[in-house]
Amino acid sequence: MKAGSMTTRTLLDVYATVVASDHAIVRIGGEVDLSTAPILRDILAGLTDGGVCVIEVDLESTTFLDSAGMQVLLASLRRCQYLGGGLTLHNASDIVTRMLHATRLSRLFGVPA
C-alpha cells in the first residue's frame, strides 16, 4: 500500500429489491455495527424517501447486530409506520434473535420466540 492511500473493507452486504411501489425486500449479510450501520441507514432511508412504506428485512445472512444496527432498524420501523406501513424482520439467526429478545425489540418487529 502506498503512503497516504487507504483501503477499507466493508463487512456488510445489503441488497434491496423494490417489489411494488410501496414494498421492498432488504437482504442483509454480514455485520451491522457502529461502522456499517450508516450504510444500512442510508439504504433504508432511500427506500422510504422514495415512497416505500412496507419493508421486509431478511436477516438470514446477518452474523452480528449491535445497538447501532438496532437503532437503524427501529428508526426505519418508525418511519414506515409514519408513512402507513411497517418493517418486519425475517430469518434472524439465533444470536440476532437473542439480541432482539433481550432488548424486547422482537415484539416491535414481529420476531417469534
N, C-alpha and C positions, 0 to 999 in steps of 0.2 A: 504494500500500500504506500502510495506517495505521501509525503508530508503535506498536511493540510487537507487531504481528502478523507472522506468518512464513508463507511459502509454501514447501513442499518439492515437489520434482519427483522422482518415482521413475523411474529408468531401467531398471526391471526389471519384467517381467510373468511371473507363474508361474501356470500352470493345472494343477491336479491333478485327475485323474479316477480314482476307485476302480472298477476293472473286475471285481473279485472281492473277497471278504472279506480276502484276504491279498495282493492285487496291485493296483498303481496305476501309472498313466502320468502323468508330470510333464513338461509342456512349459515350457521356459524361454526367454523372449525378452528381449533387451537385454543389459545389462552386469551381470556378477556380480563385484563388487569389495568392498572393505572396507566401504563404506557400505550395500550392498544384500545382502551375504551373510547378515546376520541374518534377513532376510525369508525367504530360501530355507531357512535352518537351521530356522526355526520351522515352516515348512510341512512339511518332510521329517520333523521330529521329531513333529509332529502325526500324520502318517501312521503312523509306527512305533509311537507310543504307542497308536494305535487298532488295532493288530494287523496292519498291513500289513508284510510282510517281503520282498516282491518288488516292486522299484521300477524301472521303465524311465524313463530321463530322456532326453527328446528335446531336443537342443541345436541344432536346425536354425536357430532364430532368435536364438541366443546370439551376440552380437557381441564379447564380451570376457569372459575368465575369468581372474582373478588368483589369487594364492596363498590368499587368504581364501576364495574360492569353491571352490578345490580342497580346502581343508581341510574345508569343509562337506560336500562330496561324499564325501570319504574317511571322515569320521566317520559319515555316513549309511550308507555301504557296510558299515563295521564293525558298526553297529547291526543292519542287515539280516542280516548273516552270523550274528551272535549269536542272532538270532531264527530262524535256519534257512533264510534266503533269500539274497537278493543284490540288488545295484544295478548296472544296466548303463547305459551311455551310448550313444546312437544319434544319427546325423545331425550329428555335430560339424562345424563349419566348419573350413576349412583352418587358420586361426590357432589355434583352440581345440585342434584335433588336434595341431598342432606343440607347443603348450604341454604337453599331456598326454604326448607322446612325450619331450619334453625333460626332464620330471620323472620319467619312467618310470612314471607312474601309468596310462598307457594299458594296460599289461598287467593291472593290477588290475581295470580297468573293461571289459576286452574290446574296446578300440578297435583296429580293424585298422590296419595300417601304411599 
